[in-house]
Amino acid sequence: MSSDKDNSNKISSTRRKLLMGIAALPAVPLLASTGLFSTPAMAQAPATSAVNTTGLAVTDTEVTVGILHSVTGTMAISETGSVQAEKLAIEQINAMGGVLGRKIKFIQEDGASDWPTFAEKAKKLLVNDKVAAIMGCWTSASRKAVLPVVEQYNGMLYYPTFYEGLEQSKNVIYTGQEATQQILAGLDWVAKEKKSKTFYLIGSDYIWPRTSMKIARKHIEGHLKDSSVVGEEYFPLGHTQFNSVINKIKLRKPDVIYAAVVGGSNVAFYKQLKAAGIDLSKQTLLTISVTEDEIDGIGGENIAGAYSSMKYFQSLDNPNNKEFVAAFKKMWGEKTVIGDVTQAAYLGPWLWKMTVEKAGSFDIDKIAAASAGIEFNKAPEGYVKIHDNHHLWSKARIGLALPDGQFQVVFETPDLIEPDPFPKGYQ
């Protein structure tokens, strides 16, 4: 088991330094308790034979789960926060007495920003370690690599990232937004508020940006009056030379730069936009891929003025979020930041705990059947609920990037948006 209690070092660097070559995830002591939840005495644990009929790593006192994210490679800038959030949730759950009277252990594996490695590590966690659940993945490419593994070996994956939709599995709980909750709501907002008509689409070159831009194009051309796409380009993950596309953007003068650049490439992209004289307080840029986690590497001064479409921002003003941010910083350091996917990753262990307790079992089939209808009132983003399709009801929000690396929320849907991973007319 990977445990933070083995190392008392505090985090000494931000994700910006991670981009400069730090490969290992720093470890810090886990919290003994937090103010978020009460800490009742351990309840009498039901018999292992009754709650584990399929040979999972469950004993009379412990249950083992897997954490599978990239802590090295180009995606570490984005995925480090997910690891931190999941460990915080596990610590809090253990402080409350665990799950069905059992403390949670975790085995952490590094996907290393490589999709075959994700599949290999997922198989190891399920077949060798027999984990009761996996909290993991970030990119759609990594999820697509892991999906057949969790389905073949009947595991349960809690996946935290906003994604393109067009997927549903008994073996996955999607705690981030799907396309209709993020892409469509964001485009509707920018068209209305900025009177935007022309869009330049730019993204990293893999399934999520390409599929997301396909959905965005269909919405722009088919649902936004008199609107059009004036450019569309993709670049490999880790790409750092954007001057050519920036010159095209300057020539075509789109109303909106619509960006889905992922991972460490964001640092180069936004720095080069600024160096080219593109003022984001005047040129509207709406991103669906930059959170506070990425800005920690980009630098707030390089992206100030841009807009981001997410369901969560660290600056959300509600009691749940204030307690969550305080607990996160207490565990990982005052300089750490919290982005949308980090918060969605935090939901995974909690939703799993509640589902296990509803089912009265760690068995995957029983958890899958019990997931629909699970509600979490303590979510930092606000109330969440698992839909029958294993996605979450959530709000859409637009944040304005500030020089200090935080976002000012400028728009929020009044109601939760029902998840629709297979929207008609967008497939």
ABEGO torsion letter per residue (X at the ends): XBBAAABABBBABBAAAAAAGBABBBBBBBBABBAABBBBBBBBBBBAAAABAAGBBBBAABBBBBBBBBABEAAAAAAAAAAAAAAAAAAAAAAAGEBGGBBBBBBBBBAGGBAAAAAAAAAAAAAAAGBABBBBEABAAAAAAAAAAAAAAGBBBBBABBBAEGBBBAABBBABBBAAAAAAAAAAAAAAAAGBABBBBBBBBBAAAAAAAAAAAAAAAAABBGBBBABBBBBBBGBABAAAAAAAAAAAGBABBBBABBEAAAAAAAAAAAAAGBBAAABBBBBAABBAAAAAAAEAAAABGBBBBBABBAABBBAAAAAAAAAAAAAAEAABBBBAAAAAAAAAAAAAAAAAAAAGBABAAAAAAAABGBBBAABAAEBBBBBAAGBBBBBBBBBBBBAAGBBBBABBBABBBBBBABBBGAX
